[in-house]
Amino acid sequence: MNVADQVVADEYALYLGDSMEVMAAMPAESIHLTVTSPPFGSEAGGLYKYTSSERDVANARDYDELMDHLGYFARELHRVTAPGRMAAYHVMDTPTGNSGGDALLDFPGDVIRMMRGHGWRYVARYHVWKEPLGVRNRTMRKDLAHKTLIDDSTRCAVASADYLLIFRRSGENPIPVAHPIGLMEYAGSRPIPVDVVRYRGMEGNQRENRYSQWIWRQYASAFWDDVRIERTLPFREARDEEDERHVHPLQLDVIDRALTLWSNPGEIVYDPFGGVGSTPYAAVRAGRFGVASEIKPSYWRQMVRNVGSALDEHMAETMPLFADASVLDARAELVGA
């Protein structure tokens, strides 16, 4: 594998390198779930600049080139993903400026159309609610300022939700993601009703498992309004002079829900734009095998620290065994690559 550095352990594999080259060395149909936040796009090219590398997708010359590169990536991700399995993309509508009255770019819609053109089926869009004042304080957007409302509310805008777009690879999934005793843990701030707690882990007639049913109603909603926005991994130490804007990692609640819904214990979960390691960290905690690639050295070093802490804190002491022989084979072949 053509990488600058790597850390491979029994529970994860983290690569410092170009995700296209990392995927090129992966066996076909070896990834069971992808959870990632690709570089967001704007009409002027990449909205967020992370590095000066010409390999950084965010440094595309314009929006069309950015989408072309994401298309190459989607095609390769299709090759390495197991049939019928899922890819979860964290995206948002992106602003074209910050003067007030600027338009939004439908980046999520363009991602959906791009993915459909490369063998992926678009199956769901989850809305992750964000508190408007928190967004204003973090981004300093003029169109979210109360003063703009006072002066001219036609120049006001919305604190756009984050979106989690779910895509299914073509083909039939040979290994169901089953929950024989229902859902056991809830990732979110909403309190679980006291009267359903006694049904947790109920066996037998699942129609009566009110605990799992309550969690499923929250997860099945298109609007996730109790995601803990600040429940993220440490990232400030990873920033350097090349970062042009505030970077905020994907919330762990979102990743935890994706892991529960679309992967089995022991399976391989990948993030091609690994950042500071939110996806492999959550994967290790949930008893999955976390794989990530990241092109920026300072982010990769923070990723290694973050993912290692999932083990140091003994969060994965009861990691389930790989129950399916094909999963064991896929992991061995992947690490061997």
KEKE-3310 file (N, C-alpha, C; in steps of 0.2 Angstrom, whole numbers, plus 5000, padded with zeros to 4 digits):
npx = (5004:5003:5008:5012:5014:5009:4998:4994:4984:4976:4963:4961:4966:4976:4979:4991:4989:4984:4967:4963:4974:4975:4963:4965:4973:4965:4956:4943:4926:4927:4924:4912:4904:4904:4907:4908:4914:4915:4925:4918:4909:4910:4905:4916:4926:4934:4926:4932:4948:4962:4975:4990:4992:4992:4985:4975:4958:4950:4956:4953:4951:4939:4921:4915:4926:4929:4918:4920:4931:4926:4918:4926:4931:4919:4917:4927:4925:4914:4919:4926:4917:4906:4893:4877:4879:4881:4885:4888:4886:4891:4885:4881:4871:4880:4886:4888:4894:4897:4891:4878:4862:4867:4867:4863:4872:4867:4874:4872:4862:4869:4879:4871:4866:4878:4883:4873:4876:4887:4884:4877:4863:4852:4845:4841:4839:4845:4841:4851:4849:4854:4858:4853:4860:4872:4877:4879:4888:4899:4902:4901:4892:4885:4871:4864:4864:4856:4856:4855:4842:4836:4840:4837:4827:4826:4838:4842:4845:4845:4850:4857:4853:4864:4866:4864:4867:4862:4868:4866:4875:4875:4869:4866:4865:4874:4876:4865:4862:4858:4847:4844:4839:4834:4837:4849:4856:4855:4860:4860:4852:4840:4829:4827:4811:4805:4796:4799:4811:4812:4810:4822:4833:4825:4819:4812:4795:4796:4787:4783:4794:4796:4806:4817:4809:4805:4818:4820:4810:4815:4827:4822:4816:4816:4822:4834:4834:4840:4854:4870:4878:4891:4897:4911:4927:4943:4951:4957:4971:4976:4975:4983:4993:4988:4975:4960:4948:4936:4936:4925:4923:4914:4899:4899:4887:4880:4888:4888:4875:4874:4883:4876:4865:4869:4879:4887:4894:4911:4913:4921:4924:4925:4933:4937:4940:4948:4951:4952:4949:4936:4927:4934:4937:4924:4920:4929:4926:4913:4915:4919:4930:4940:4944:4954:4959:4970:4975:4982:4996:4996:4982:4981:4990:4984:4973:4978:4981:4968:4961:4968:4965:4953:4955:4964:4956:4949:4937:4934:4934:4926:4924:4915:4918:4923:4910:4907:4915:4919:4920:4931:4941:4940:4945:4958:4964:4963:4971:4983:4985)
npy = (4994:5011:5022:5035:5033:5021:5014:4998:4988:4975:4979:4990:4999:5012:5024:5035:5044:5045:5043:5037:5029:5021:5014:5008:4997:4989:4974:4968:4971:4971:4980:4983:4994:5011:5027:5043:5060:5069:5081:5097:5106:5121:5134:5140:5131:5120:5122:5121:5122:5112:5107:5111:5102:5095:5083:5084:5084:5095:5105:5107:5115:5121:5119:5109:5102:5097:5089:5079:5073:5067:5059:5049:5044:5038:5028:5019:5016:5009:4998:4992:4989:4978:4968:4976:4983:4998:5015:5030:5047:5062:5078:5095:5109:5121:5138:5151:5163:5176:5188:5191:5188:5180:5165:5148:5133:5117:5106:5093:5087:5087:5077:5066:5064:5062:5050:5041:5039:5030:5017:5017:5016:5028:5029:5035:5051:5059:5072:5082:5091:5108:5120:5137:5149:5143:5139:5152:5158:5150:5151:5164:5169:5182:5182:5175:5183:5192:5206:5207:5203:5214:5225:5221:5209:5201:5198:5188:5170:5152:5141:5129:5111:5098:5084:5067:5056:5041:5028:5013:5000:4992:4975:4960:4959:4947:4944:4947:4962:4959:4960:4952:4953:4965:4983:4989:5000:5018:5032:5048:5063:5063:5057:5040:5033:5029:5018:5009:5003:4991:4982:4980:4971:4961:4944:4933:4936:4950:4960:4965:4971:4985:4994:4993:4996:5009:5016:5013:5020:5033:5033:5029:5041:5055:5066:5070:5076:5077:5074:5075:5089:5093:5082:5076:5071:5075:5089:5101:5101:5096:5105:5117:5130:5129:5127:5135:5138:5135:5119:5105:5090:5075:5071:5060:5053:5052:5044:5032:5028:5025:5014:5005:5003:4998:4989:4974:4967:4966:4968:4977:4994:5009:5024:5035:5049:5052:5062:5067:5054:5050:5040:5027:5027:5027:5015:5005:5006:5001:4987:4984:4983:4996:5006:5018:5032:5046:5061:5072:5075:5081:5079:5065:5061:5065:5057:5044:5045:5047:5036:5026:5029:5023:5010:5012:5017:5006:5004:4994:4982:4971:4967:4960:4944:4939:4933:4928:4918:4923:4937:4937:4933:4943:4954:4949:4949:4962:4969:4963:4968)
npz = (5000:4995:5006:5017:5031:5044:5055:5062:5070:5081:5081:5073:5058:5052:5040:5033:5020:5003:4999:4988:4983:4994:4994:4982:4984:4992:4994:4983:4987:5001:5012:5024:5029:5026:5034:5032:5030:5017:5008:5008:4995:4986:4975:4971:4972:4984:4999:5012:5016:5019:5017:5008:4998:4982:4980:4989:4989:4992:4986:4973:4957:4953:4956:4948:4945:4958:4960:4950:4955:4967:4961:4955:4966:4972:4963:4965:4978:4977:4972:4982:4992:5000:4992:4992:5004:5014:5012:5021:5020:5027:5025:5020:5015:5007:5010:4998:5001:5013:5015:5018:5012:5002:4991:4994:4991:4983:4988:4994:4986:4973:4977:4979:4966:4959:4966:4962:4949:4949:4953:4965:4976:4982:4997:5009:5019:5033:5044:5054:5067:5071:5083:5081:5087:5091:5079:5073:5082:5080:5067:5063:5054:5045:5040:5050:5061:5073:5072:5058:5056:5062:5054:5040:5036:5025:5021:5029:5034:5036:5049:5043:5043:5046:5035:5034:5022:5015:5006:4996:4990:4975:4972:4981:4999:5007:5021:5033:5043:5059:5073:5085:5098:5098:5099:5109:5115:5116:5107:5110:5116:5122:5135:5139:5141:5157:5159:5149:5151:5157:5147:5140:5130:5128:5125:5113:5109:5099:5097:5108:5114:5120:5123:5113:5103:5106:5104:5091:5084:5086:5079:5066:5062:5051:5056:5066:5081:5093:5093:5101:5099:5103:5106:5102:5095:5102:5093:5091:5093:5082:5072:5061:5053:5040:5040:5036:5041:5054:5060:5063:5070:5065:5074:5087:5091:5079:5071:5079:5078:5065:5064:5072:5065:5052:5052:5057:5073:5073:5060:5045:5045:5037:5034:5022:5022:5034:5044:5061:5066:5070:5065:5065:5078:5085:5079:5084:5098:5097:5094:5081:5066:5064:5050:5042:5031:5029:5023:5028:5039:5052:5056:5055:5065:5076:5075:5077:5091:5096:5092:5098:5111:5113:5116:5127:5137:5140:5133:5124:5129:5129:5116:5103:5095:5079:5070:5058:5046:5033:5036:5044:5035:5026:5033:5036:5023:5020:5029:5026:5013)
capx = (5000:5007:5006:5018:5015:5003:4997:4989:4983:4971:4956:4960:4971:4975:4984:4993:4990:4979:4962:4962:4979:4974:4958:4967:4976:4960:4953:4936:4920:4930:4922:4905:4901:4908:4904:4913:4912:4919:4926:4912:4910:4907:4905:4923:4930:4933:4924:4937:4955:4965:4982:4992:4994:4988:4981:4969:4952:4947:4960:4950:4951:4932:4916:4915:4932:4928:4913:4923:4936:4922:4915:4932:4931:4913:4917:4932:4922:4909:4922:4929:4911:4902:4887:4871:4881:4880:4889:4884:4890:4889:4886:4877:4870:4885:4885:4892:4897:4895:4889:4871:4859:4870:4864:4866:4873:4864:4879:4869:4859:4874:4882:4866:4866:4885:4883:4869:4879:4892:4881:4875:4856:4851:4840:4839:4842:4843:4843:4854:4847:4859:4855:4855:4865:4878:4880:4881:4894:4905:4904:4901:4888:4881:4864:4861:4865:4850:4856:4853:4835:4833:4841:4834:4827:4827:4845:4843:4845:4844:4855:4855:4855:4868:4863:4868:4865:4863:4868:4867:4879:4871:4870:4862:4869:4874:4876:4860:4863:4852:4846:4839:4835:4832:4842:4851:4859:4853:4865:4857:4851:4833:4829:4823:4805:4806:4792:4801:4818:4812:4810:4828:4836:4819:4820:4805:4791:4799:4782:4782:4800:4795:4813:4820:4804:4806:4824:4819:4806:4820:4832:4819:4814:4821:4824:4838:4835:4844:4861:4874:4883:4898:4900:4915:4934:4948:4954:4961:4978:4978:4975:4989:4993:4985:4968:4958:4942:4935:4934:4922:4922:4907:4897:4899:4880:4878:4892:4886:4868:4876:4886:4871:4860:4871:4885:4887:4900:4917:4914:4925:4921:4930:4932:4942:4943:4948:4951:4955:4948:4930:4924:4937:4936:4918:4920:4933:4921:4907:4917:4920:4937:4940:4950:4953:4965:4970:4981:4985:4999:4994:4976:4983:4993:4978:4968:4981:4980:4961:4958:4972:4962:4947:4958:4967:4951:4946:4930:4933:4936:4921:4923:4913:4922:4921:4906:4907:4922:4920:4922:4938:4945:4941:4950:4965:4966:4963:4977:4988:4986)
capy = (5000:5017:5027:5038:5030:5018:5010:4993:4984:4970:4982:4995:5001:5019:5025:5042:5043:5047:5038:5033:5024:5016:5010:5004:4991:4985:4969:4970:4969:4969:4985:4982:5000:5017:5033:5048:5067:5071:5089:5101:5110:5128:5136:5142:5125:5117:5127:5121:5121:5108:5106:5113:5096:5094:5077:5086:5085:5101:5110:5107:5122:5123:5115:5104:5097:5094:5083:5074:5069:5063:5053:5044:5041:5034:5022:5015:5014:5004:4991:4989:4988:4972:4969:4977:4987:5005:5021:5036:5053:5068:5083:5100:5114:5126:5145:5154:5169:5178:5195:5192:5188:5175:5159:5142:5128:5111:5101:5086:5085:5085:5071:5061:5062:5059:5043:5036:5038:5026:5011:5017:5018:5033:5026:5039:5057:5061:5079:5083:5098:5112:5126:5143:5153:5140:5140:5159:5159:5146:5152:5171:5171:5188:5180:5172:5188:5196:5213:5207:5203:5221:5229:5219:5202:5198:5195:5182:5164:5147:5137:5123:5105:5093:5079:5060:5053:5034:5024:5006:4997:4987:4968:4958:4958:4940:4944:4952:4965:4957:4963:4947:4955:4972:4988:4989:5007:5024:5037:5054:5066:5062:5052:5034:5033:5024:5013:5004:5001:4984:4978:4980:4964:4956:4939:4930:4941:4957:4965:4967:4974:4992:4997:4993:5000:5017:5018:5012:5026:5039:5032:5029:5047:5058:5072:5068:5083:5076:5073:5079:5092:5094:5075:5075:5069:5081:5090:5107:5100:5094:5111:5120:5136:5128:5127:5142:5139:5131:5112:5102:5083:5072:5070:5053:5050:5051:5038:5027:5026:5022:5008:5000:5001:4996:4985:4969:4967:4962:4970:4982:5000:5013:5032:5037:5055:5050:5067:5065:5047:5049:5034:5022:5027:5024:5008:5001:5005:4996:4981:4984:4984:5002:5008:5025:5035:5053:5064:5077:5072:5083:5075:5058:5059:5065:5051:5039:5046:5047:5029:5022:5030:5019:5004:5014:5018:5000:5004:4989:4976:4966:4967:4953:4940:4939:4928:4925:4917:4928:4943:4936:4932:4950:4958:4947:4951:4969:4971:4960:4973)
capz = (5000:4995:5011:5021:5037:5045:5062:5061:5077:5080:5081:5068:5053:5051:5035:5031:5013:4998:5000:4981:4983:4999:4991:4976:4987:4996:4990:4981:4991:5008:5017:5026:5030:5026:5037:5031:5029:5012:5008:5006:4989:4984:4968:4970:4973:4990:5004:5018:5014:5024:5016:5001:4994:4976:4981:4993:4985:4993:4982:4966:4954:4953:4959:4943:4946:4964:4959:4946:4959:4971:4957:4955:4973:4973:4959:4968:4985:4975:4971:4988:4997:4999:4989:4996:5010:5015:5013:5025:5019:5031:5020:5021:5010:5008:5008:4993:5003:5020:5015:5019:5005:4997:4990:4996:4985:4985:4988:4995:4980:4968:4979:4977:4958:4958:4968:4958:4943:4950:4955:4972:4977:4987:5001:5015:5021:5040:5046:5061:5069:5075:5087:5077:5090:5091:5072:5072:5086:5078:5060:5063:5048:5045:5039:5056:5066:5075:5069:5051:5056:5063:5048:5034:5037:5018:5020:5034:5031:5041:5052:5040:5046:5043:5032:5033:5016:5015:4999:4996:4985:4971:4974:4987:5005:5010:5028:5036:5050:5063:5080:5088:5104:5097:5100:5116:5118:5113:5106:5109:5123:5124:5140:5138:5146:5162:5158:5144:5152:5159:5141:5137:5129:5129:5120:5111:5105:5099:5096:5115:5116:5120:5124:5107:5098:5107:5101:5083:5082:5086:5073:5060:5060:5046:5059:5072:5084:5100:5093:5105:5094:5105:5108:5096:5097:5102:5086:5091:5093:5075:5067:5059:5049:5033:5041:5035:5044:5060:5058:5068:5068:5065:5080:5088:5091:5072:5069:5083:5075:5058:5066:5075:5060:5046:5052:5063:5077:5070:5053:5044:5044:5033:5033:5017:5024:5041:5049:5068:5068:5073:5063:5068:5086:5087:5077:5089:5104:5095:5092:5074:5064:5061:5045:5040:5028:5030:5019:5032:5044:5059:5058:5056:5071:5081:5074:5080:5098:5097:5091:5103:5117:5113:5119:5133:5141:5141:5130:5119:5132:5127:5109:5100:5091:5072:5070:5051:5043:5028:5038:5046:5029:5023:5038:5035:5017:5020:5032:5022:5007)
cpx = (5004:5005:5013:5019:5008:5003:4992:4989:4977:4964:4955:4967:4970:4981:4985:4994:4984:4974:4962:4967:4978:4968:4960:4970:4971:4957:4945:4931:4922:4927:4914:4901:4906:4904:4910:4910:4917:4920:4920:4914:4907:4908:4912:4928:4929:4931:4929:4943:4959:4973:4983:4993:4989:4984:4975:4963:4949:4951:4958:4950:4944:4927:4915:4920:4932:4924:4916:4927:4932:4919:4920:4932:4925:4914:4922:4929:4917:4913:4924:4923:4908:4896:4881:4872:4880:4886:4885:4889:4887:4891:4881:4876:4876:4884:4890:4896:4895:4894:4882:4867:4862:4866:4867:4867:4870:4869:4877:4866:4864:4878:4877:4866:4873:4885:4879:4872:4885:4890:4878:4867:4855:4844:4837:4842:4840:4846:4845:4853:4853:4856:4857:4860:4871:4881:4883:4888:4900:4907:4904:4897:4884:4873:4861:4861:4858:4850:4854:4845:4833:4834:4837:4833:4826:4834:4847:4843:4844:4850:4854:4857:4861:4864:4867:4864:4867:4862:4869:4870:4874:4873:4866:4867:4868:4874:4871:4863:4857:4853:4841:4835:4834:4838:4843:4853:4856:4858:4861:4855:4844:4832:4825:4817:4806:4802:4794:4807:4817:4812:4817:4831:4831:4820:4813:4801:4793:4793:4781:4788:4799:4801:4816:4815:4805:4812:4823:4815:4810:4824:4828:4816:4819:4824:4827:4839:4838:4851:4865:4879:4890:4901:4905:4922:4938:4951:4958:4968:4981:4978:4982:4988:4989:4978:4965:4951:4941:4933:4931:4920:4915:4905:4897:4892:4878:4882:4889:4879:4870:4879:4881:4867:4862:4878:4884:4894:4905:4918:4919:4922:4926:4928:4938:4944:4943:4948:4955:4952:4941:4927:4927:4937:4930:4917:4923:4929:4916:4909:4918:4928:4937:4946:4949:4960:4964:4976:4985:4989:4997:4987:4977:4986:4988:4974:4971:4980:4973:4959:4962:4968:4956:4949:4960:4962:4947:4938:4929:4935:4932:4919:4921:4918:4919:4917:4906:4914:4924:4923:4930:4943:4946:4946:4957:4968:4967:4970:4983:4990:4991)
cpy = (5006:5022:5029:5035:5026:5015:5005:4989:4979:4973:4987:4996:5008:5021:5033:5042:5045:5041:5034:5028:5019:5011:5005:4997:4987:4980:4971:4967:4967:4974:4983:4989:5006:5023:5038:5055:5070:5079:5092:5105:5116:5129:5138:5137:5123:5123:5127:5119:5118:5108:5110:5108:5096:5088:5078:5088:5092:5107:5110:5114:5125:5118:5109:5099:5093:5088:5078:5070:5065:5058:5047:5040:5036:5028:5017:5012:5009:4997:4988:4987:4982:4973:4971:4981:4994:5009:5027:5042:5059:5074:5089:5105:5119:5133:5147:5160:5170:5185:5196:5192:5183:5169:5153:5137:5121:5105:5094:5083:5083:5078:5065:5059:5059:5051:5038:5035:5033:5019:5011:5019:5023:5031:5030:5046:5059:5068:5079:5090:5102:5118:5132:5147:5150:5140:5147:5160:5155:5148:5160:5173:5177:5187:5177:5177:5191:5203:5213:5207:5210:5225:5227:5211:5198:5195:5190:5175:5159:5144:5130:5117:5102:5087:5072:5057:5046:5031:5017:5004:4992:4980:4966:4956:4951:4939:4949:4955:4964:4960:4958:4949:4963:4977:4989:4996:5012:5029:5044:5057:5065:5056:5046:5034:5027:5018:5008:5001:4993:4979:4977:4973:4959:4951:4937:4935:4948:4962:4968:4971:4982:4996:4998:4997:5007:5019:5018:5018:5032:5038:5032:5036:5051:5064:5070:5075:5082:5074:5078:5082:5092:5087:5073:5073:5076:5082:5096:5106:5098:5100:5114:5126:5135:5128:5134:5143:5134:5124:5109:5095:5081:5070:5062:5049:5048:5044:5032:5024:5022:5015:5003:4998:4997:4992:4980:4969:4963:4964:4976:4988:5005:5020:5034:5044:5056:5056:5065:5058:5046:5042:5028:5021:5024:5017:5003:5000:5001:4989:4979:4985:4991:5004:5015:5027:5043:5056:5069:5075:5074:5080:5068:5056:5060:5059:5045:5039:5045:5039:5024:5023:5026:5013:5006:5015:5012:5000:4998:4982:4970:4966:4960:4950:4941:4933:4924:4924:4921:4934:4943:4936:4939:4954:4956:4949:4958:4972:4969:4964:4978)
cpz = (5000:5000:5014:5028:5039:5052:5061:5068:5076:5079:5076:5063:5051:5046:5034:5024:5009:4998:4993:4981:4988:4997:4986:4978:4991:4991:4988:4986:4999:5013:5018:5027:5029:5029:5036:5030:5023:5012:5005:5000:4989:4977:4966:4971:4980:4995:5010:5015:5020:5023:5009:4996:4987:4976:4985:4988:4986:4989:4975:4964:4954:4956:4954:4944:4952:4963:4955:4950:4964:4967:4956:4961:4974:4969:4962:4975:4983:4974:4977:4993:4995:4996:4994:5003:5009:5015:5016:5024:5023:5026:5023:5015:5012:5006:5002:4995:5010:5020:5017:5013:5000:4997:4993:4990:4988:4984:4989:4989:4974:4970:4978:4970:4956:4960:4964:4951:4943:4954:4962:4972:4983:4991:5007:5016:5028:5041:5053:5062:5073:5077:5083:5080:5090:5084:5071:5076:5083:5071:5059:5056:5049:5044:5044:5062:5067:5072:5062:5051:5057:5057:5042:5034:5030:5017:5026:5031:5037:5043:5049:5044:5043:5040:5032:5027:5016:5008:5000:4990:4981:4973:4980:4993:5007:5017:5031:5043:5054:5070:5083:5094:5104:5098:5107:5119:5113:5113:5105:5116:5125:5129:5138:5143:5151:5162:5153:5145:5154:5153:5138:5136:5129:5123:5118:5107:5105:5098:5103:5118:5115:5120:5117:5102:5099:5103:5093:5081:5082:5080:5066:5058:5055:5050:5066:5076:5091:5099:5097:5101:5096:5107:5102:5099:5098:5095:5086:5090:5086:5070:5066:5055:5042:5034:5040:5039:5050:5057:5064:5066:5068:5072:5081:5089:5084:5070:5073:5080:5069:5060:5068:5069:5054:5046:5058:5067:5073:5063:5052:5042:5042:5033:5028:5019:5031:5046:5055:5070:5071:5071:5066:5075:5088:5085:5082:5096:5103:5093:5085:5073:5061:5056:5043:5036:5029:5027:5023:5038:5051:5061:5059:5063:5077:5081:5078:5088:5100:5097:5096:5110:5118:5117:5126:5139:5143:5138:5126:5122:5130:5120:5106:5095:5084:5071:5063:5048:5037:5030:5041:5040:5026:5027:5036:5029:5016:5023:5029:5016:5009)
residu = (MET:ASN:VAL:ALA:ASP:GLN:VAL:VAL:ALA:ASP:GLU:TYR:ALA:LEU:TYR:LEU:GLY:ASP:SER:MET:GLU:VAL:MET:ALA:ALA:MET:PRO:ALA:GLU:SER:ILE:HIS:LEU:THR:VAL:THR:SER:PRO:PRO:PHE:GLY:SER:GLU:ALA:GLY:GLY:LEU:TYR:LYS:TYR:THR:SER:SER:GLU:ARG:ASP:VAL:ALA:ASN:ALA:ARG:ASP:TYR:ASP:GLU:LEU:MET:ASP:HIS:LEU:GLY:TYR:PHE:ALA:ARG:GLU:LEU:HIS:ARG:VAL:THR:ALA:PRO:GLY:ARG:MET:ALA:ALA:TYR:HIS:VAL:MET:ASP:THR:PRO:THR:GLY:ASN:SER:GLY:GLY:ASP:ALA:LEU:LEU:ASP:PHE:PRO:GLY:ASP:VAL:ILE:ARG:MET:MET:ARG:GLY:HIS:GLY:TRP:ARG:TYR:VAL:ALA:ARG:TYR:HIS:VAL:TRP:LYS:GLU:PRO:LEU:GLY:VAL:ARG:ASN:ARG:THR:MET:ARG:LYS:ASP:LEU:ALA:HIS:LYS:THR:LEU:ILE:ASP:ASP:SER:THR:ARG:CYS:ALA:VAL:ALA:SER:ALA:ASP:TYR:LEU:LEU:ILE:PHE:ARG:ARG:SER:GLY:GLU:ASN:PRO:ILE:PRO:VAL:ALA:HIS:PRO:ILE:GLY:LEU:MET:GLU:TYR:ALA:GLY:SER:ARG:PRO:ILE:PRO:VAL:ASP:VAL:VAL:ARG:TYR:ARG:GLY:MET:GLU:GLY:ASN:GLN:ARG:GLU:ASN:ARG:TYR:SER:GLN:TRP:ILE:TRP:ARG:GLN:TYR:ALA:SER:ALA:PHE:TRP:ASP:ASP:VAL:ARG:ILE:GLU:ARG:THR:LEU:PRO:PHE:ARG:GLU:ALA:ARG:ASP:GLU:GLU:ASP:GLU:ARG:HIS:VAL:HIS:PRO:LEU:GLN:LEU:ASP:VAL:ILE:ASP:ARG:ALA:LEU:THR:LEU:TRP:SER:ASN:PRO:GLY:GLU:ILE:VAL:TYR:ASP:PRO:PHE:GLY:GLY:VAL:GLY:SER:THR:PRO:TYR:ALA:ALA:VAL:ARG:ALA:GLY:ARG:PHE:GLY:VAL:ALA:SER:GLU:ILE:LYS:PRO:SER:TYR:TRP:ARG:GLN:MET:VAL:ARG:ASN:VAL:GLY:SER:ALA:LEU:ASP:GLU:HIS:MET:ALA:GLU:THR:MET:PRO:LEU:PHE:ALA:ASP:ALA:SER:VAL:LEU:ASP:ALA:ARG:ALA:GLU:LEU:VAL:GLY:ALA)
# end
